[in-house]
Amino acid sequence: MPIDTLPEEALLRRFQAVAQKTRLRIIRRLTGGERCVCELQDEMDAAQSRLSFHLRKLKDAGLVSDRRDGRWVYYSLVPGALEDMRAFLGEVKPEDGWRVTTSTDEACCS
């Protein structure tokens, strides 16, 4: 997906959501497939309220989805959400390569 087809705010929410240690750990665990919230609690040694807060942030960002089965809630990655982020990062390239500035370079505003 070209980077300009995903609204900027949606992309920003996704990057902000994964830019936190607990949420990044949740994403890593969900790469193996759907997980029950109780499994995530046990694996991460996290309180239910803390985990629910982080899962809500990921869900609001469009990175995870949930489904209820009786009294259990299962979470999984949203197909394509992380791929959109990867595509964005893959398209962010300077035109002439990376420029390294050094103290001997001329100031841009002199």
Backbone atoms as SQL, in Angstrom:
CREATE TABLE atoms (id INTEGER PRIMARY KEY, chain TEXT, resi INTEGER, resn TEXT, atom TEXT, x REAL, y REAL, z REAL);
INSERT INTO atoms VALUES
  (1, 'A', 1, 'MET', 'N', 0.845, -1.169, 0.000),
  (2, 'A', 1, 'MET', 'CA', 0.000, 0.000, 0.000),
  (3, 'A', 1, 'MET', 'C', 0.896, 1.240, 0.000),
  (4, 'A', 2, 'PRO', 'N', 0.697, 2.176, -0.932),
  (5, 'A', 2, 'PRO', 'CA', 1.496, 3.403, -0.936),
  (6, 'A', 2, 'PRO', 'C', 1.269, 4.186, 0.354),
  (7, 'A', 3, 'ILE', 'N', 2.312, 4.878, 0.797),
  (8, 'A', 3, 'ILE', 'CA', 2.234, 5.540, 2.099),
  (9, 'A', 3, 'ILE', 'C', 1.179, 6.629, 2.164),
  (10, 'A', 4, 'ASP', 'N', 0.788, 7.182, 1.035),
  (11, 'A', 4, 'ASP', 'CA', -0.187, 8.269, 1.098),
  (12, 'A', 4, 'ASP', 'C', -1.637, 7.795, 1.051),
  (13, 'A', 5, 'THR', 'N', -1.880, 6.474, 1.019),
  (14, 'A', 5, 'THR', 'CA', -3.263, 5.991, 1.028),
  (15, 'A', 5, 'THR', 'C', -3.800, 5.798, 2.443),
  (16, 'A', 6, 'LEU', 'N', -2.923, 5.609, 3.411),
  (17, 'A', 6, 'LEU', 'CA', -3.343, 5.469, 4.797),
  (18, 'A', 6, 'LEU', 'C', -3.336, 6.861, 5.434),
  (19, 'A', 7, 'PRO', 'N', -4.444, 7.286, 6.035),
  (20, 'A', 7, 'PRO', 'CA', -4.465, 8.612, 6.651),
  (21, 'A', 7, 'PRO', 'C', -3.308, 8.787, 7.639),
  (22, 'A', 8, 'GLU', 'N', -2.716, 9.957, 7.614),
  (23, 'A', 8, 'GLU', 'CA', -1.562, 10.254, 8.458),
  (24, 'A', 8, 'GLU', 'C', -1.854, 10.003, 9.931),
  (25, 'A', 9, 'GLU', 'N', -3.029, 10.388, 10.401),
  (26, 'A', 9, 'GLU', 'CA', -3.382, 10.196, 11.816),
  (27, 'A', 9, 'GLU', 'C', -3.434, 8.716, 12.186),
  (28, 'A', 10, 'ALA', 'N', -3.947, 7.883, 11.285),
  (29, 'A', 10, 'ALA', 'CA', -4.021, 6.444, 11.561),
  (30, 'A', 10, 'ALA', 'C', -2.621, 5.852, 11.668),
  (31, 'A', 11, 'LEU', 'N', -1.748, 6.248, 10.765),
  (32, 'A', 11, 'LEU', 'CA', -0.372, 5.758, 10.791),
  (33, 'A', 11, 'LEU', 'C', 0.336, 6.229, 12.061),
  (34, 'A', 12, 'LEU', 'N', 0.127, 7.462, 12.428),
  (35, 'A', 12, 'LEU', 'CA', 0.724, 8.012, 13.638),
  (36, 'A', 12, 'LEU', 'C', 0.245, 7.259, 14.877),
  (37, 'A', 13, 'ARG', 'N', -1.058, 6.975, 14.963),
  (38, 'A', 13, 'ARG', 'CA', -1.594, 6.215, 16.104),
  (39, 'A', 13, 'ARG', 'C', -0.953, 4.839, 16.201),
  (40, 'A', 14, 'ARG', 'N', -0.717, 4.213, 15.056),
  (41, 'A', 14, 'ARG', 'CA', -0.105, 2.880, 15.073),
  (42, 'A', 14, 'ARG', 'C', 1.320, 2.927, 15.607),
  (43, 'A', 15, 'PHE', 'N', 2.105, 3.882, 15.121),
  (44, 'A', 15, 'PHE', 'CA', 3.479, 3.985, 15.605),
  (45, 'A', 15, 'PHE', 'C', 3.521, 4.367, 17.082),
  (46, 'A', 16, 'GLN', 'N', 2.647, 5.249, 17.502),
  (47, 'A', 16, 'GLN', 'CA', 2.600, 5.623, 18.919),
  (48, 'A', 16, 'GLN', 'C', 2.215, 4.431, 19.780),
  (49, 'A', 17, 'ALA', 'N', 1.319, 3.611, 19.292),
  (50, 'A', 17, 'ALA', 'CA', 0.852, 2.459, 20.073),
  (51, 'A', 17, 'ALA', 'C', 1.965, 1.452, 20.325),
  (52, 'A', 18, 'VAL', 'N', 2.810, 1.201, 19.346),
  (53, 'A', 18, 'VAL', 'CA', 3.866, 0.210, 19.534),
  (54, 'A', 18, 'VAL', 'C', 5.118, 0.799, 20.174),
  (55, 'A', 19, 'ALA', 'N', 5.147, 2.107, 20.369),
  (56, 'A', 19, 'ALA', 'CA', 6.313, 2.766, 20.945),
  (57, 'A', 19, 'ALA', 'C', 6.256, 2.744, 22.473),
  (58, 'A', 20, 'GLN', 'N', 5.878, 1.621, 23.014),
  (59, 'A', 20, 'GLN', 'CA', 5.785, 1.441, 24.462),
  (60, 'A', 20, 'GLN', 'C', 6.120, -0.018, 24.735),
  (61, 'A', 21, 'LYS', 'N', 6.932, -0.278, 25.724),
  (62, 'A', 21, 'LYS', 'CA', 7.487, -1.610, 25.970),
  (63, 'A', 21, 'LYS', 'C', 6.424, -2.713, 26.112),
  (64, 'A', 22, 'THR', 'N', 5.421, -2.498, 26.942),
  (65, 'A', 22, 'THR', 'CA', 4.399, -3.534, 27.156),
  (66, 'A', 22, 'THR', 'C', 3.640, -3.823, 25.869),
  (67, 'A', 23, 'ARG', 'N', 3.269, -2.777, 25.142),
  (68, 'A', 23, 'ARG', 'CA', 2.514, -2.979, 23.905),
  (69, 'A', 23, 'ARG', 'C', 3.362, -3.662, 22.838),
  (70, 'A', 24, 'LEU', 'N', 4.637, -3.340, 22.785),
  (71, 'A', 24, 'LEU', 'CA', 5.526, -4.020, 21.844),
  (72, 'A', 24, 'LEU', 'C', 5.633, -5.502, 22.195),
  (73, 'A', 25, 'ARG', 'N', 5.689, -5.806, 23.477),
  (74, 'A', 25, 'ARG', 'CA', 5.733, -7.206, 23.914),
  (75, 'A', 25, 'ARG', 'C', 4.441, -7.941, 23.545),
  (76, 'A', 26, 'ILE', 'N', 3.311, -7.260, 23.666),
  (77, 'A', 26, 'ILE', 'CA', 2.030, -7.870, 23.282),
  (78, 'A', 26, 'ILE', 'C', 2.034, -8.184, 21.787),
  (79, 'A', 27, 'ILE', 'N', 2.467, -7.230, 20.977),
  (80, 'A', 27, 'ILE', 'CA', 2.531, -7.442, 19.524),
  (81, 'A', 27, 'ILE', 'C', 3.407, -8.652, 19.205),
  (82, 'A', 28, 'ARG', 'N', 4.545, -8.741, 19.850),
  (83, 'A', 28, 'ARG', 'CA', 5.442, -9.891, 19.606),
  (84, 'A', 28, 'ARG', 'C', 4.754, -11.207, 19.941),
  (85, 'A', 29, 'ARG', 'N', 4.023, -11.245, 21.024),
  (86, 'A', 29, 'ARG', 'CA', 3.337, -12.485, 21.401),
  (87, 'A', 29, 'ARG', 'C', 2.216, -12.838, 20.423),
  (88, 'A', 30, 'LEU', 'N', 1.560, -11.821, 19.894),
  (89, 'A', 30, 'LEU', 'CA', 0.457, -12.079, 18.964),
  (90, 'A', 30, 'LEU', 'C', 0.931, -12.461, 17.567),
  (91, 'A', 31, 'THR', 'N', 2.218, -12.303, 17.280),
  (92, 'A', 31, 'THR', 'CA', 2.716, -12.742, 15.963),
  (93, 'A', 31, 'THR', 'C', 2.616, -14.257, 15.823),
  (94, 'A', 32, 'GLY', 'N', 2.531, -14.956, 16.935),
  (95, 'A', 32, 'GLY', 'CA', 2.369, -16.407, 16.908),
  (96, 'A', 32, 'GLY', 'C', 0.931, -16.843, 16.725),
  (97, 'A', 33, 'GLY', 'N', 0.005, -15.894, 16.654),
  (98, 'A', 33, 'GLY', 'CA', -1.405, -16.219, 16.466),
  (99, 'A', 33, 'GLY', 'C', -2.250, -15.693, 17.603),
  (100, 'A', 34, 'GLU', 'N', -3.522, -15.966, 17.498),
  (101, 'A', 34, 'GLU', 'CA', -4.516, -15.501, 18.460),
  (102, 'A', 34, 'GLU', 'C', -4.189, -15.991, 19.873),
  (103, 'A', 35, 'ARG', 'N', -4.404, -15.111, 20.847),
  (104, 'A', 35, 'ARG', 'CA', -4.156, -15.461, 22.236),
  (105, 'A', 35, 'ARG', 'C', -5.309, -15.017, 23.108),
  (106, 'A', 36, 'CYS', 'N', -5.641, -15.848, 24.068),
  (107, 'A', 36, 'CYS', 'CA', -6.628, -15.495, 25.082),
  (108, 'A', 36, 'CYS', 'C', -5.984, -14.476, 26.024),
  (109, 'A', 37, 'VAL', 'N', -6.776, -13.566, 26.513),
  (110, 'A', 37, 'VAL', 'CA', -6.243, -12.547, 27.420),
  (111, 'A', 37, 'VAL', 'C', -5.615, -13.195, 28.651),
  (112, 'A', 38, 'CYS', 'N', -6.158, -14.312, 29.092),
  (113, 'A', 38, 'CYS', 'CA', -5.584, -14.980, 30.272),
  (114, 'A', 38, 'CYS', 'C', -4.189, -15.523, 29.972),
  (115, 'A', 39, 'GLU', 'N', -3.957, -15.987, 28.735),
  (116, 'A', 39, 'GLU', 'CA', -2.619, -16.442, 28.341),
  (117, 'A', 39, 'GLU', 'C', -1.626, -15.279, 28.364),
  (118, 'A', 40, 'LEU', 'N', -2.061, -14.147, 27.831),
  (119, 'A', 40, 'LEU', 'CA', -1.196, -12.964, 27.829),
  (120, 'A', 40, 'LEU', 'C', -0.873, -12.529, 29.253),
  (121, 'A', 41, 'GLN', 'N', -1.858, -12.573, 30.139),
  (122, 'A', 41, 'GLN', 'CA', -1.631, -12.220, 31.537),
  (123, 'A', 41, 'GLN', 'C', -0.556, -13.100, 32.147),
  (124, 'A', 42, 'ASP', 'N', -0.682, -14.404, 31.948),
  (125, 'A', 42, 'ASP', 'CA', 0.279, -15.350, 32.518),
  (126, 'A', 42, 'ASP', 'C', 1.675, -15.154, 31.927),
  (127, 'A', 43, 'GLU', 'N', 1.748, -15.049, 30.602),
  (128, 'A', 43, 'GLU', 'CA', 3.040, -14.928, 29.933),
  (129, 'A', 43, 'GLU', 'C', 3.764, -13.636, 30.291),
  (130, 'A', 44, 'MET', 'N', 2.998, -12.576, 30.494),
  (131, 'A', 44, 'MET', 'CA', 3.604, -11.276, 30.749),
  (132, 'A', 44, 'MET', 'C', 3.621, -10.914, 32.225),
  (133, 'A', 45, 'ASP', 'N', 3.038, -11.781, 33.059),
  (134, 'A', 45, 'ASP', 'CA', 2.943, -11.529, 34.486),
  (135, 'A', 45, 'ASP', 'C', 2.384, -10.129, 34.726),
  (136, 'A', 46, 'ALA', 'N', 1.252, -9.864, 34.078),
  (137, 'A', 46, 'ALA', 'CA', 0.636, -8.537, 34.135),
  (138, 'A', 46, 'ALA', 'C', -0.749, -8.622, 34.762),
  (139, 'A', 47, 'ALA', 'N', -1.096, -7.592, 35.492),
  (140, 'A', 47, 'ALA', 'CA', -2.440, -7.496, 36.061),
  (141, 'A', 47, 'ALA', 'C', -3.444, -7.304, 34.925),
  (142, 'A', 48, 'GLN', 'N', -4.644, -7.824, 35.122),
  (143, 'A', 48, 'GLN', 'CA', -5.671, -7.743, 34.082),
  (144, 'A', 48, 'GLN', 'C', -5.977, -6.308, 33.698),
  (145, 'A', 49, 'SER', 'N', -6.070, -5.417, 34.667),
  (146, 'A', 49, 'SER', 'CA', -6.411, -4.022, 34.360),
  (147, 'A', 49, 'SER', 'C', -5.312, -3.346, 33.537),
  (148, 'A', 50, 'ARG', 'N', -4.061, -3.614, 33.874),
  (149, 'A', 50, 'ARG', 'CA', -2.934, -3.039, 33.124),
  (150, 'A', 50, 'ARG', 'C', -2.914, -3.574, 31.707),
  (151, 'A', 51, 'LEU', 'N', -3.093, -4.869, 31.560),
  (152, 'A', 51, 'LEU', 'CA', -3.082, -5.489, 30.241),
  (153, 'A', 51, 'LEU', 'C', -4.252, -4.991, 29.396),
  (154, 'A', 52, 'SER', 'N', -5.418, -4.865, 29.999),
  (155, 'A', 52, 'SER', 'CA', -6.590, -4.366, 29.276),
  (156, 'A', 52, 'SER', 'C', -6.363, -2.956, 28.749),
  (157, 'A', 53, 'PHE', 'N', -5.716, -2.112, 29.554),
  (158, 'A', 53, 'PHE', 'CA', -5.393, -0.757, 29.121),
  (159, 'A', 53, 'PHE', 'C', -4.536, -0.784, 27.848),
  (160, 'A', 54, 'HIS', 'N', -3.495, -1.594, 27.852),
  (161, 'A', 54, 'HIS', 'CA', -2.586, -1.661, 26.706),
  (162, 'A', 54, 'HIS', 'C', -3.255, -2.307, 25.488),
  (163, 'A', 55, 'LEU', 'N', -4.056, -3.318, 25.717),
  (164, 'A', 55, 'LEU', 'CA', -4.774, -3.940, 24.601),
  (165, 'A', 55, 'LEU', 'C', -5.764, -2.961, 23.978),
  (166, 'A', 56, 'ARG', 'N', -6.391, -2.133, 24.787),
  (167, 'A', 56, 'ARG', 'CA', -7.320, -1.116, 24.273),
  (168, 'A', 56, 'ARG', 'C', -6.562, -0.113, 23.401),
  (169, 'A', 57, 'LYS', 'N', -5.373, 0.301, 23.814),
  (170, 'A', 57, 'LYS', 'CA', -4.568, 1.230, 23.010),
  (171, 'A', 57, 'LYS', 'C', -4.230, 0.600, 21.657),
  (172, 'A', 58, 'LEU', 'N', -3.855, -0.665, 21.663),
  (173, 'A', 58, 'LEU', 'CA', -3.523, -1.358, 20.413),
  (174, 'A', 58, 'LEU', 'C', -4.756, -1.526, 19.538),
  (175, 'A', 59, 'LYS', 'N', -5.881, -1.813, 20.162),
  (176, 'A', 59, 'LYS', 'CA', -7.130, -1.966, 19.415),
  (177, 'A', 59, 'LYS', 'C', -7.567, -0.631, 18.819),
  (178, 'A', 60, 'ASP', 'N', -7.509, 0.427, 19.599),
  (179, 'A', 60, 'ASP', 'CA', -7.879, 1.756, 19.110),
  (180, 'A', 60, 'ASP', 'C', -6.992, 2.202, 17.952),
  (181, 'A', 61, 'ALA', 'N', -5.749, 1.753, 17.944),
  (182, 'A', 61, 'ALA', 'CA', -4.817, 2.098, 16.867),
  (183, 'A', 61, 'ALA', 'C', -5.025, 1.227, 15.632),
  (184, 'A', 62, 'GLY', 'N', -5.888, 0.217, 15.748),
  (185, 'A', 62, 'GLY', 'CA', -6.162, -0.652, 14.608),
  (186, 'A', 62, 'GLY', 'C', -5.157, -1.765, 14.412),
  (187, 'A', 63, 'LEU', 'N', -4.373, -2.056, 15.443),
  (188, 'A', 63, 'LEU', 'CA', -3.348, -3.090, 15.336),
  (189, 'A', 63, 'LEU', 'C', -3.824, -4.464, 15.778),
  (190, 'A', 64, 'VAL', 'N', -4.750, -4.511, 16.721),
  (191, 'A', 64, 'VAL', 'CA', -5.278, -5.794, 17.176),
  (192, 'A', 64, 'VAL', 'C', -6.800, -5.775, 17.134),
  (193, 'A', 65, 'SER', 'N', -7.351, -6.960, 17.046),
  (194, 'A', 65, 'SER', 'CA', -8.801, -7.117, 17.126),
  (195, 'A', 65, 'SER', 'C', -9.082, -8.139, 18.219),
  (196, 'A', 66, 'ASP', 'N', -10.314, -8.162, 18.667),
  (197, 'A', 66, 'ASP', 'CA', -10.680, -9.124, 19.698),
  (198, 'A', 66, 'ASP', 'C', -11.966, -9.839, 19.313),
  (199, 'A', 67, 'ARG', 'N', -12.152, -10.989, 19.912),
  (200, 'A', 67, 'ARG', 'CA', -13.404, -11.718, 19.749),
  (201, 'A', 67, 'ARG', 'C', -13.714, -12.390, 21.076),
  (202, 'A', 68, 'ARG', 'N', -14.976, -12.427, 21.381),
  (203, 'A', 68, 'ARG', 'CA', -15.427, -13.021, 22.638),
  (204, 'A', 68, 'ARG', 'C', -15.924, -14.436, 22.364),
  (205, 'A', 69, 'ASP', 'N', -15.526, -15.348, 23.233),
  (206, 'A', 69, 'ASP', 'CA', -16.000, -16.721, 23.172),
  (207, 'A', 69, 'ASP', 'C', -16.388, -17.101, 24.595),
  (208, 'A', 70, 'GLY', 'N', -17.684, -16.966, 24.886),
  (209, 'A', 70, 'GLY', 'CA', -18.130, -17.186, 26.260),
  (210, 'A', 70, 'GLY', 'C', -17.596, -16.077, 27.148),
  (211, 'A', 71, 'ARG', 'N', -16.920, -16.462, 28.211),
  (212, 'A', 71, 'ARG', 'CA', -16.367, -15.446, 29.110),
  (213, 'A', 71, 'ARG', 'C', -14.946, -15.052, 28.762),
  (214, 'A', 72, 'TRP', 'N', -14.376, -15.662, 27.742),
  (215, 'A', 72, 'TRP', 'CA', -12.990, -15.376, 27.364),
  (216, 'A', 72, 'TRP', 'C', -12.930, -14.419, 26.175),
  (217, 'A', 73, 'VAL', 'N', -11.888, -13.595, 26.175),
  (218, 'A', 73, 'VAL', 'CA', -11.650, -12.675, 25.068),
  (219, 'A', 73, 'VAL', 'C', -10.323, -13.054, 24.437),
  (220, 'A', 74, 'TYR', 'N', -10.348, -13.205, 23.121),
  (221, 'A', 74, 'TYR', 'CA', -9.156, -13.577, 22.352),
  (222, 'A', 74, 'TYR', 'C', -8.714, -12.394, 21.507),
  (223, 'A', 75, 'TYR', 'N', -7.403, -12.180, 21.459),
  (224, 'A', 75, 'TYR', 'CA', -6.835, -11.071, 20.700),
  (225, 'A', 75, 'TYR', 'C', -5.953, -11.609, 19.587),
  (226, 'A', 76, 'SER', 'N', -5.954, -10.884, 18.465),
  (227, 'A', 76, 'SER', 'CA', -5.091, -11.238, 17.342),
  (228, 'A', 76, 'SER', 'C', -4.691, -9.965, 16.613),
  (229, 'A', 77, 'LEU', 'N', -3.634, -10.073, 15.828),
  (230, 'A', 77, 'LEU', 'CA', -3.192, -8.942, 15.021),
  (231, 'A', 77, 'LEU', 'C', -4.174, -8.709, 13.887),
  (232, 'A', 78, 'VAL', 'N', -4.351, -7.478, 13.506),
  (233, 'A', 78, 'VAL', 'CA', -5.195, -7.132, 12.365),
  (234, 'A', 78, 'VAL', 'C', -4.369, -7.360, 11.101),
  (235, 'A', 79, 'PRO', 'N', -4.847, -8.223, 10.210),
  (236, 'A', 79, 'PRO', 'CA', -4.084, -8.474, 8.984),
  (237, 'A', 79, 'PRO', 'C', -3.807, -7.167, 8.244),
  (238, 'A', 80, 'GLY', 'N', -2.578, -6.962, 7.912),
  (239, 'A', 80, 'GLY', 'CA', -2.196, -5.797, 7.134),
  (240, 'A', 80, 'GLY', 'C', -1.812, -4.566, 7.928),
  (241, 'A', 81, 'ALA', 'N', -2.171, -4.482, 9.207),
  (242, 'A', 81, 'ALA', 'CA', -1.872, -3.265, 9.977),
  (243, 'A', 81, 'ALA', 'C', -0.371, -3.050, 10.125),
  (244, 'A', 82, 'LEU', 'N', 0.340, -4.091, 10.533),
  (245, 'A', 82, 'LEU', 'CA', 1.790, -3.959, 10.648),
  (246, 'A', 82, 'LEU', 'C', 2.440, -3.849, 9.275),
  (247, 'A', 83, 'GLU', 'N', 1.816, -4.473, 8.288),
  (248, 'A', 83, 'GLU', 'CA', 2.343, -4.373, 6.919),
  (249, 'A', 83, 'GLU', 'C', 2.252, -2.934, 6.410),
  (250, 'A', 84, 'ASP', 'N', 1.200, -2.216, 6.759),
  (251, 'A', 84, 'ASP', 'CA', 1.094, -0.797, 6.389),
  (252, 'A', 84, 'ASP', 'C', 2.252, -0.006, 6.981),
  (253, 'A', 85, 'MET', 'N', 2.587, -0.304, 8.236),
  (254, 'A', 85, 'MET', 'CA', 3.692, 0.398, 8.887),
  (255, 'A', 85, 'MET', 'C', 5.017, 0.051, 8.209),
  (256, 'A', 86, 'ARG', 'N', 5.189, -1.212, 7.887),
  (257, 'A', 86, 'ARG', 'CA', 6.410, -1.654, 7.211),
  (258, 'A', 86, 'ARG', 'C', 6.523, -1.000, 5.831),
  (259, 'A', 87, 'ALA', 'N', 5.417, -0.912, 5.130),
  (260, 'A', 87, 'ALA', 'CA', 5.422, -0.285, 3.802),
  (261, 'A', 87, 'ALA', 'C', 5.791, 1.187, 3.912),
  (262, 'A', 88, 'PHE', 'N', 5.254, 1.863, 4.926),
  (263, 'A', 88, 'PHE', 'CA', 5.598, 3.265, 5.128),
  (264, 'A', 88, 'PHE', 'C', 7.101, 3.417, 5.346),
  (265, 'A', 89, 'LEU', 'N', 7.649, 2.627, 6.256),
  (266, 'A', 89, 'LEU', 'CA', 9.083, 2.728, 6.536),
  (267, 'A', 89, 'LEU', 'C', 9.922, 2.357, 5.325),
  (268, 'A', 90, 'GLY', 'N', 9.440, 1.408, 4.520),
  (269, 'A', 90, 'GLY', 'CA', 10.161, 1.011, 3.320),
  (270, 'A', 90, 'GLY', 'C', 10.188, 2.085, 2.248),
  (271, 'A', 91, 'GLU', 'N', 9.183, 2.965, 2.271),
  (272, 'A', 91, 'GLU', 'CA', 9.116, 4.025, 1.264),
  (273, 'A', 91, 'GLU', 'C', 9.793, 5.313, 1.715),
  (274, 'A', 92, 'VAL', 'N', 10.161, 5.399, 2.967),
  (275, 'A', 92, 'VAL', 'CA', 10.813, 6.605, 3.470),
  (276, 'A', 92, 'VAL', 'C', 12.301, 6.489, 3.166),
  (277, 'A', 93, 'LYS', 'N', 12.701, 7.112, 2.060),
  (278, 'A', 93, 'LYS', 'CA', 14.099, 7.051, 1.625),
  (279, 'A', 93, 'LYS', 'C', 14.510, 8.427, 1.125),
  (280, 'A', 94, 'PRO', 'N', 15.665, 8.890, 1.554),
  (281, 'A', 94, 'PRO', 'CA', 16.144, 10.160, 1.017),
  (282, 'A', 94, 'PRO', 'C', 16.497, 10.000, -0.456),
  (283, 'A', 95, 'GLU', 'N', 16.308, 11.037, -1.204),
  (284, 'A', 95, 'GLU', 'CA', 16.524, 10.965, -2.650),
  (285, 'A', 95, 'GLU', 'C', 17.970, 10.693, -3.023),
  (286, 'A', 96, 'ASP', 'N', 18.922, 11.285, -2.307),
  (287, 'A', 96, 'ASP', 'CA', 20.330, 11.140, -2.655),
  (288, 'A', 96, 'ASP', 'C', 21.104, 10.335, -1.626),
  (289, 'A', 97, 'GLY', 'N', 20.461, 9.471, -0.927),
  (290, 'A', 97, 'GLY', 'CA', 21.142, 8.693, 0.100),
  (291, 'A', 97, 'GLY', 'C', 21.179, 9.463, 1.405),
  (292, 'A', 98, 'TRP', 'N', 21.663, 8.806, 2.431),
  (293, 'A', 98, 'TRP', 'CA', 21.715, 9.437, 3.744),
  (294, 'A', 98, 'TRP', 'C', 22.853, 10.431, 3.784),
  (295, 'A', 99, 'ARG', 'N', 22.587, 11.599, 4.265),
  (296, 'A', 99, 'ARG', 'CA', 23.593, 12.648, 4.386),
  (297, 'A', 99, 'ARG', 'C', 24.016, 12.733, 5.844),
  (298, 'A', 100, 'VAL', 'N', 25.299, 12.588, 6.066),
  (299, 'A', 100, 'VAL', 'CA', 25.840, 12.704, 7.417),
  (300, 'A', 100, 'VAL', 'C', 26.416, 14.098, 7.559),
  (301, 'A', 101, 'THR', 'N', 25.938, 14.831, 8.534),
  (302, 'A', 101, 'THR', 'CA', 26.478, 16.176, 8.760),
  (303, 'A', 101, 'THR', 'C', 27.593, 16.094, 9.769),
  (304, 'A', 102, 'THR', 'N', 28.592, 16.892, 9.558),
  (305, 'A', 102, 'THR', 'CA', 29.705, 16.973, 10.487),
  (306, 'A', 102, 'THR', 'C', 29.887, 18.420, 10.881),
  (307, 'A', 103, 'SER', 'N', 30.687, 18.661, 11.851),
  (308, 'A', 103, 'SER', 'CA', 30.895, 20.025, 12.313),
  (309, 'A', 103, 'SER', 'C', 31.584, 20.880, 11.250),
  (310, 'A', 104, 'THR', 'N', 32.194, 20.280, 10.227),
  (311, 'A', 104, 'THR', 'CA', 32.854, 21.062, 9.184),
  (312, 'A', 104, 'THR', 'C', 31.894, 21.463, 8.084),
  (313, 'A', 105, 'ASP', 'N', 30.668, 20.912, 8.082),
  (314, 'A', 105, 'ASP', 'CA', 29.673, 21.300, 7.087),
  (315, 'A', 105, 'ASP', 'C', 29.247, 22.754, 7.314),
  (316, 'A', 106, 'GLU', 'N', 28.881, 23.418, 6.253),
  (317, 'A', 106, 'GLU', 'CA', 28.388, 24.796, 6.381),
  (318, 'A', 106, 'GLU', 'C', 27.039, 24.775, 7.090),
  (319, 'A', 107, 'ALA', 'N', 26.796, 25.785, 7.856),
  (320, 'A', 107, 'ALA', 'CA', 25.502, 25.914, 8.518),
  (321, 'A', 107, 'ALA', 'C', 24.440, 26.204, 7.455),
  (322, 'A', 108, 'CYS', 'N', 23.267, 25.674, 7.648),
  (323, 'A', 108, 'CYS', 'CA', 22.211, 25.857, 6.656),
  (324, 'A', 108, 'CYS', 'C', 21.620, 27.246, 6.682),
  (325, 'A', 109, 'CYS', 'N', 21.756, 27.953, 7.740),
  (326, 'A', 109, 'CYS', 'CA', 21.082, 29.239, 7.880),
  (327, 'A', 109, 'CYS', 'C', 22.081, 30.392, 8.075),
  (328, 'A', 110, 'SER', 'N', 23.245, 30.286, 7.466),
  (329, 'A', 110, 'SER', 'CA', 24.230, 31.347, 7.691),
  (330, 'A', 110, 'SER', 'C', 24.041, 32.511, 6.767);
